[in-house]
């Protein structure tokens, strides 16, 4: 990836609805050249997708919780992950260092639904225990990190 690719990624992370013409204007290329570059970024897996960022409460997901999972010493990690993938309430899953093997970010409509999810998690083969923290409010999330800049102000990769 060169500086233009990095700038395109940065612009699309801030607003994925920018037109190719606007992207082209901001990076100093033609719209067809930008279209080609974005296509390569998509096919290469740099850009993984586009999505609508909906307000969770507005779509009935008023409860956000973080759940740590302690894996059973005899449990198979792949089996646990397969079970977790089948639970649509889990928005994110992180493999962790430390006592807890996984940290989950979950969204549900009610505390009762959260309780049901926790019960299902604790009944999952390979899960020894869980620890849950409920978020009282979300101050921000999914904030794109700035790309590293060189001394001349251009974007550079890590």
N, C-alpha and C positions, 0 to 999 in steps of 0.2 A: 504494500500500500504506500502510495506517495502522499504528499501534502494535500493534493486536491481530493483524493479519496477520503482522507481523514476529515477534511472540511465538509464533504458531502455527508458523511456519517454524522458529524456534529450537527449540521443543519437539519437532517432528517430526524435525529433524536429529539431536537427541540420542537419540530413541527413536521410530522410525516406527511402532511397534506400539501406541502409546497409543490408547485408545478415544476416540471422539468425546465420551463422557461425561467422561472424565478431562481431555481438552483443554478442554472447556467449563468444568469446575471451575477449571482453572488460569488461564483468561483471563476468567472472569466472564460467560460467555454461556450460552445454552441449547445443548444438543447439536445440534438441527436448524440453529441459526444457525452453529455451527462447521462442520457438515457442508457447508453452503452455501458458506462462506468457503473451506474446503479445496478444494472442487470448483472454485471460481473460480481459486484459486492453481494448481491442476493444469491447467485448460484454458487459462490464461494463460501457461503455460510457466515459472512461478516454481518450482513443484515439478515436477521432470522425471521422477521415478519413485521406486520403492521397490525395495530389493534386500536379499538376505541377504548379510551380510558374513561370508564363510567364511574360516577359517584356511587360507592358501595351501598350506602343507606338508601339511595333513590331506587335501587334495584332489589331491595329487600335483604341486604347483607349487612345488618346493623352491628353485628358482633365480630370483632377481630381478636384473635388470640394467637399466642406463640406457644407451641407445645414442644417440649424436649422429650425425646424418646431414648430411654436406656435399653440397648439391645441385649437380649438374653445371650449369655456367653456361648450357647450352643446354636443360636439362631443364624440362619444364612442371610447375609446382607441382601443378596439379589431377591430372595423370597420376600423379605420385608419391603423392599422397594417396589416390587410388583404389587403387593397388597396396598401400599400407600398410593401408587398411581391410580388405583381403582376407586379412590375416595375423592370425589369432585370438590369437596369442601377445602381440600388442601391446595392452596394457591402457590406456595413455594416450599421446596424441600432442600435443606442444606445438610451435607455430610460434615460432621464436626469432629474436632479433636477434643479429647477430654472425656468426662464421664458419660455425657449424652452423645449417642451416635448420630442422631438426626435432630435438626431443629426445623419445625414446620410452622409456616404462617398459614392460618386458616381463617376463612370467613364463613359465617353462618347467619341465619336470620334471628335466632333467639338463643338465650342461654340454655334452654332445654335442648335445642339442636346441638349445641356445643357439648352438653353432657352426653348425648347419644353418641357423638363422634368419639369422645374420650373413652367411652365404654367399648366401642368397636376397636379402637386402637389397642386398648389393654387386652382385648381378646385375640389380637393378631398374633399368629405364631411368630416367635422370634422377638417379641416385645416383652421386656421384663417389667418396665414401669414407664410412667409418663409424668411430666411436670408441666403445669399449665399456668400461663400468665395472660390475663385478659387486658386488652388495651382499653383505656378509658376514652381516649380520643386519638386521632391521627393528626399530628402537626404537619408532617409531609412524608412522602414516600415516592419511590421510583424517580428520584431526582437524577437526571443524567450527570455523570461526572465530567468535568471539563477535560478536554484532551490536553496533553502536555504540549507546551509551546517552547520553541527554541528562542534564543535571545533576539532574533529578528522578527519574532511574533508569528512565525508560521507553525502550523501543527506538525507534530512529529510523533511517531509511534514509540511505545515503551520499549 
